[in-house]
Amino acid sequence: MSHLILRWYLQITLALGHAADDDSGQATTEYALVLLGAALVALLVIAWATTGDGGGKIGRLFDRVIDSVTSHL
């Protein structure tokens, strides 16, 4: 099965005029996927923080961090 998929891939890339080992655009695609993943995580954190007790937990965590930092000064 993988041999068939590889064969199709080679035929399609050669038909499009690209070499089989052409990596142009790969970094841009990876960068876009990383940005989408980061945006998804940010949205999940925002959704958690704005519903239920998420905001209270973040507030308590922030207070503990600030108290810890100020106690070391």
C-alpha positions in Angstrom: 0.0 0.0 0.0 2.8 2.5 0.9 4.5 1.7 -2.4 1.3 2.7 -4.3 1.0 5.9 -2.3 4.7 6.8 -3.0 4.1 6.1 -6.7 1.1 8.4 -6.8 3.1 11.1 -5.0 5.9 10.9 -7.5 3.6 11.0 -10.4 1.7 14.0 -9.1 4.9 15.9 -8.1 6.5 15.2 -11.5 3.3 16.2 -13.3 3.3 19.5 -11.4 6.8 20.1 -12.5 8.4 19.8 -9.1 11.2 17.5 -8.1 10.4 14.8 -5.7 12.8 16.3 -3.1 11.7 19.9 -3.4 11.2 21.4 0.0 10.2 25.0 -1.0 7.5 26.4 1.1 7.9 23.8 3.9 9.2 26.2 6.4 6.3 28.6 5.8 3.9 25.8 6.2 5.5 24.7 9.5 5.5 28.2 10.7 1.8 28.6 9.9 1.0 25.3 11.7 2.9 26.4 14.8 1.0 29.7 14.8 -2.3 27.9 14.5 -1.4 25.5 17.4 -0.4 28.5 19.6 -3.6 30.3 18.8 -5.6 27.2 19.7 -3.8 26.8 23.0 -4.4 30.5 23.7 -8.1 30.2 22.9 -8.4 27.2 25.2 -6.7 29.0 28.1 -8.9 32.1 27.6 -12.0 29.9 27.5 -11.0 28.1 30.7 -10.1 31.4 32.4 -13.4 33.1 31.6 -15.7 30.3 32.6 -16.1 28.6 35.9 -13.4 29.0 38.6 -10.6 29.6 36.1 -10.4 33.3 36.7 -10.2 32.7 40.5 -7.4 30.2 40.1 -5.4 32.5 37.9 -5.9 35.4 40.4 -4.7 33.2 43.2 -1.7 32.0 41.2 -0.8 35.6 40.3 -1.1 36.7 43.9 1.2 33.8 45.0 3.8 34.7 42.4 3.8 38.4 43.3 3.9 37.6 47.0 6.9 35.2 46.5 8.8 37.8 44.4 8.2 40.6 46.9 9.2 38.5 49.8 12.6 37.9 48.2 13.3 41.6 47.7 
